[in-house]
């Protein structure tokens, strides 16, 4: 009789434990479903471009990222020569205060202090005086951004060559930029890391291995 009571007690305890575990699993699953994905945490990007065909091929593009009161930006001007700059600093009340670094330079790129008034929206962009080129009369259009990635380029899980390889392209591909990352020197060249969409996921690629493009398609 004692053995029977003991077995009944063990059975009830086991059933109670299993029920509690299943309830915890169910709650855990519900919580994990409700958590926002990393895609929803991506910063807001603004893309603009200027184009004009003349005796020189000309294009300007501007890619700005806003997140938590901080602005990161890529400003490029191409006429007789190509110039690219990286902006990083505070953005408050329509004023950027921070550093401007040159992309693709081989020497010291410690950065210059910049304070720029700018208005960012989904319709148009008035080029600030500090960013104007000698083609400043050309209209600015809202564009789409993408980066052209060469074949066999390795994309990383994090913005570092020490990070694991997430994806390696067999062919050249164009990917949408969803985040501007850190600026750093790799193999004697200063450039920027970009987070891009790849096969319904995302990965990081170093700008020195790619070509950034902004346009209407």
Phi, psi and omega in degrees: 000316178300319180297321181295316179297318180297317179295320178296319180296317179295318181297316179295319179297316180296317180296318179297316179297315181297321179297316179297318179298315180297322178295318179296317178299318181296316178297317180300317180296320179296317180297316183294327179292323184281344180293138178292146177281167178296332179301322182287344180268001182294145179289168179275131179247141175239127183237132179221156178210158173233143174220149174201132177260123179216209176292342174242141173287130187228136173207139170241141169220152184227126177232114183241144180233130179242128177202122176054044177074013180241140178246133168238140183210153174241123179239124183230139177227126180231117174223255174285330176227166181252129178230130178231139181226151179244127178254140179208120179173192181281144175231111184218131179053040176075016180234126174269130176229112182180212185250150172241122182245149177272136178266138177085006180278160183248346182261198180296125179237059183290340176097148179248143178292137179222144172226112189230129172274130179206148177247122182248125177208181185274002184250305184210175182215122176269116184294121178297154180305322184292343184248003184286144173255183180286359174254036188291350180279349182288134179300152178253135182241149172287133184231182174250143181254148169202163180235133181269119186252125181290156180297147180068012173285135182266124177262142189249158178289330178226163181285069180196142177286351174275349180282160181293150179282121182269326186199143175230123186280131176284327180231167175296140179218157176252129183231145179284135176277130178243353177198140173266127184259206183286158177255128181204169180261124177225127182053046176069012179235133177270128178203188189238146172273142178235137172266128186232158175279129178222115175049054179063017176226201181212155179204170183250142177223143181278133185300333180293347180258003188224180177229118181278135181225143174223132181196199183263002177209000000 
